[in-house]
Amino acid sequence: MVRKTFENEIQHLKDEILVLGSMVEQATLEAVEALKKRDIRTSNRIIADDRKINQKRFTLENQVMILIATQQPMARDLRVIASILEVISELERMGDYAKGIAVINVRMGDNALLKPLIDIPRMAEKGVDMLHRALTAFVTEDLETARALPGEDDEVDMLYEQVYRELMTYVMADARTIERANWLLWAAHNLERLADRVTNICERTVFVVTGEYKETRTSFDELETPEEAEE
């Protein structure tokens, strides 16, 4: 009976992780779309709604603490619980990246985009797709998917490099575009970091299933954006 209760609680936590993941996915796509359309109202809403993501994280962490105190898990169960805590934290940080993109849009004020957004929306779509599949793999303990997904991060990295190169051509042609180029570069960087954190979730899935923790990827860029530094 005790074991059944524990398993039910773990399943509940996994279900709630999917809910939190859905919130992050939606915020990410909406933040990029708002930037693309220079929709300040939507960006302000995303910034405000980040509190809901934060609160969801804290609620889930509290539930995990209660589970540990009441069920006294051991061995593999501890791996699962520790990994759930890690995934929750990763998702909250991804929510910060979405908020950061919204903040960029607001800070731009009345300035027009330096260029139409093409690769940045592609980065968002790819990153969100990877996140969705990574969370599904975590919940279902799909080892094959968890090991394969990190390789797709190369696509996000290449898009980031493309954004960087293209923006630098504008800057070299006219130094007055530096600030506007930086805004878009920060947005792209946030999406690149989101994809990096997806690989962290995959690593946690491998850890749960095998008991081995091994980095599957080397982060493309560990530097923080100004938005990250302000957190």
C-alpha positions as CSV (number, residue, x, y, z in Angstrom):
1,M,0.0,0.0,0.0
2,V,2.8,2.4,0.9
3,R,4.6,1.6,-2.3
4,K,1.5,2.2,-4.4
5,T,1.0,5.6,-2.7
6,F,4.6,6.5,-3.5
7,E,4.2,5.5,-7.2
8,N,1.1,7.5,-7.4
9,E,2.8,10.6,-6.0
10,I,5.7,10.2,-8.4
11,Q,3.3,9.9,-11.3
12,H,1.5,13.0,-10.1
13,L,4.8,15.0,-10.0
14,K,5.6,13.8,-13.6
15,D,2.2,14.9,-14.8
16,E,2.8,18.3,-13.2
17,I,6.2,18.6,-14.9
18,L,4.4,18.2,-18.2
19,V,2.1,21.0,-17.2
20,L,5.0,23.2,-16.3
21,G,6.8,22.3,-19.5
22,S,3.7,23.3,-21.5
23,M,3.7,26.7,-19.7
24,V,7.4,27.2,-20.7
25,E,6.8,26.1,-24.3
26,Q,3.9,28.5,-24.7
27,A,5.8,31.4,-23.2
28,T,8.8,30.8,-25.4
29,L,6.8,30.7,-28.7
30,E,4.7,33.7,-27.7
31,A,7.7,35.7,-26.6
32,V,9.4,35.2,-30.0
33,E,6.2,35.9,-31.9
34,A,5.7,39.1,-29.9
35,L,9.2,40.2,-30.7
36,K,8.7,39.4,-34.4
37,K,5.5,41.5,-34.4
38,R,6.8,44.1,-31.9
39,D,3.8,43.3,-29.8
40,I,4.6,45.1,-26.5
41,R,1.3,44.2,-24.8
42,T,1.9,40.5,-25.2
43,S,5.5,40.9,-24.0
44,N,4.3,42.6,-20.8
45,R,1.9,39.8,-20.2
46,I,4.6,37.2,-20.6
47,I,6.8,39.1,-18.1
48,A,4.0,39.1,-15.6
49,D,3.0,35.5,-16.2
50,D,6.6,34.4,-15.4
51,R,5.5,34.6,-11.8
52,K,3.1,31.7,-12.5
53,I,6.0,29.6,-13.8
54,N,8.0,30.4,-10.7
55,Q,5.2,29.6,-8.4
56,K,4.5,26.3,-10.1
57,R,8.2,25.4,-9.6
58,F,8.0,26.2,-5.9
59,T,4.8,24.3,-5.4
60,L,6.3,21.2,-7.1
61,E,9.5,21.5,-5.0
62,N,7.4,21.6,-1.8
63,Q,5.5,18.5,-2.9
64,V,8.8,16.7,-3.4
65,M,10.0,17.7,0.0
66,I,6.8,16.3,1.6
67,L,7.2,13.1,-0.4
68,I,10.8,12.7,0.9
69,A,9.7,13.3,4.5
70,T,6.7,11.0,4.4
71,Q,7.9,8.1,2.2
72,Q,11.7,8.0,3.0
73,P,12.7,6.9,-0.5
74,M,15.8,4.9,-1.1
75,A,18.1,3.7,-4.0
76,R,16.5,4.2,-7.4
77,D,13.6,6.2,-5.9
78,L,16.1,8.8,-4.8
79,R,17.5,9.1,-8.3
80,V,14.0,9.8,-9.6
81,I,13.2,12.4,-7.0
82,A,16.6,14.1,-7.4
83,S,16.1,14.2,-11.1
84,I,12.5,15.6,-10.8
85,L,13.9,18.5,-8.7
86,E,16.6,19.1,-11.4
87,V,14.1,19.1,-14.2
88,I,11.8,21.5,-12.4
89,S,14.7,23.9,-11.9
90,E,15.7,23.6,-15.6
91,L,12.2,24.5,-16.7
92,E,12.0,27.5,-14.4
93,R,15.2,28.8,-15.9
94,M,13.9,28.2,-19.4
95,G,10.9,30.3,-18.4
96,D,13.4,33.1,-17.5
97,Y,14.7,32.9,-21.0
98,A,11.2,33.5,-22.5
99,K,10.7,36.4,-20.1
100,G,14.1,37.7,-21.1
101,I,13.1,37.8,-24.8
102,A,9.9,39.6,-23.8
103,V,12.0,42.1,-21.8
104,I,14.1,42.8,-24.9
105,N,11.0,43.6,-26.9
106,V,9.8,46.0,-24.3
107,R,13.3,47.7,-24.0
108,M,13.4,48.3,-27.7
109,G,10.6,50.8,-27.3
110,D,9.7,52.4,-30.6
111,N,12.8,51.1,-32.4
112,A,12.1,48.9,-35.4
113,L,13.7,45.5,-35.8
114,L,17.1,45.6,-37.4
115,K,15.9,42.9,-39.8
116,P,12.9,40.6,-40.2
117,L,13.1,37.6,-38.0
118,I,13.6,34.3,-39.8
119,D,16.2,32.1,-38.0
120,I,15.2,33.2,-34.4
121,P,11.6,31.8,-34.8
122,R,13.2,28.6,-36.2
123,M,15.4,28.4,-33.1
124,A,12.3,28.8,-30.9
125,E,10.3,26.1,-32.8
126,K,13.2,23.6,-32.8
127,G,14.0,24.3,-29.1
128,V,10.4,23.9,-28.0
129,D,10.0,20.7,-30.1
130,M,13.1,19.3,-28.4
131,L,11.9,20.3,-25.0
132,H,8.5,18.6,-25.5
133,R,10.1,15.4,-26.6
134,A,12.7,15.5,-23.8
135,L,10.0,15.9,-21.1
136,T,8.0,13.0,-22.6
137,A,11.1,10.9,-22.6
138,F,11.7,11.8,-18.9
139,V,8.2,11.0,-17.9
140,T,8.2,7.7,-19.8
141,E,11.8,6.9,-19.1
142,D,12.5,6.6,-22.8
143,L,16.3,6.0,-22.8
144,E,16.7,5.8,-26.6
145,T,15.1,9.2,-27.1
146,A,17.0,10.8,-24.2
147,R,20.3,9.6,-25.7
148,A,19.4,10.7,-29.3
149,L,17.9,14.2,-28.7
150,P,21.1,16.0,-27.6
151,G,22.5,15.5,-31.1
152,E,19.7,17.8,-32.5
153,D,21.2,20.7,-30.5
154,D,23.6,21.1,-33.4
155,E,20.8,22.5,-35.5
156,V,20.0,25.2,-32.9
157,D,23.7,26.0,-32.6
158,M,24.0,26.4,-36.4
159,L,21.0,28.7,-36.5
160,Y,22.5,30.8,-33.7
161,E,25.8,31.1,-35.7
162,Q,23.8,32.1,-38.7
163,V,22.0,34.8,-36.7
164,Y,25.3,36.0,-35.4
165,R,27.0,36.2,-38.8
166,E,24.1,38.0,-40.3
167,L,23.8,40.6,-37.6
168,M,27.5,41.3,-37.7
169,T,27.2,42.2,-41.4
170,Y,24.8,44.9,-40.4
171,V,27.1,46.2,-37.7
172,M,30.1,46.2,-40.0
173,A,28.2,48.1,-42.6
174,D,26.9,50.7,-40.1
175,A,28.2,50.9,-36.5
176,R,25.0,52.7,-35.5
177,T,23.1,49.4,-35.6
178,I,25.1,47.8,-32.8
179,E,22.4,48.2,-30.1
180,R,19.7,46.9,-32.4
181,A,21.9,44.0,-33.4
182,N,22.6,43.2,-29.8
183,W,19.0,43.0,-28.9
184,L,18.4,40.3,-31.4
185,L,21.6,38.5,-30.5
186,W,20.5,38.3,-26.9
187,A,17.2,36.9,-27.9
188,A,18.9,34.2,-30.0
189,H,21.3,33.5,-27.2
190,N,18.4,32.8,-24.8
191,L,17.1,30.2,-27.3
192,E,20.4,28.6,-27.7
193,R,20.7,28.3,-23.9
194,L,17.2,26.8,-23.8
195,A,18.3,24.0,-26.1
196,D,21.3,23.4,-23.9
197,R,19.1,22.9,-20.9
198,V,17.0,20.4,-22.9
199,T,20.2,18.3,-23.1
200,N,20.4,18.5,-19.3
201,I,16.9,17.0,-19.0
202,C,18.0,14.2,-21.3
203,E,21.0,13.5,-19.1
204,R,18.7,13.2,-16.1
205,T,16.6,10.7,-17.9
206,V,19.6,8.6,-18.7
207,F,20.6,8.9,-15.0
208,V,17.2,7.7,-13.8
209,V,17.2,4.7,-16.1
210,T,20.8,3.6,-15.8
211,G,22.2,5.1,-12.6
212,E,25.0,6.7,-14.6
213,Y,25.4,10.4,-15.0
214,K,27.4,11.5,-18.1
215,E,27.3,14.8,-20.0
216,T,26.0,14.2,-23.4
217,R,27.0,17.6,-24.9
218,T,29.3,20.5,-24.3
219,S,27.5,23.7,-24.0
220,F,27.9,25.9,-27.1
221,D,28.1,29.1,-25.0
222,E,28.1,29.3,-21.2
223,L,28.1,33.1,-21.2
224,E,25.1,34.8,-19.6
225,T,23.0,37.4,-21.3
226,P,22.3,40.6,-19.5
227,E,18.9,39.3,-18.6
228,E,20.4,36.2,-17.0
229,A,22.9,38.3,-15.0
230,E,20.1,40.4,-13.6
231,E,18.3,37.4,-12.2
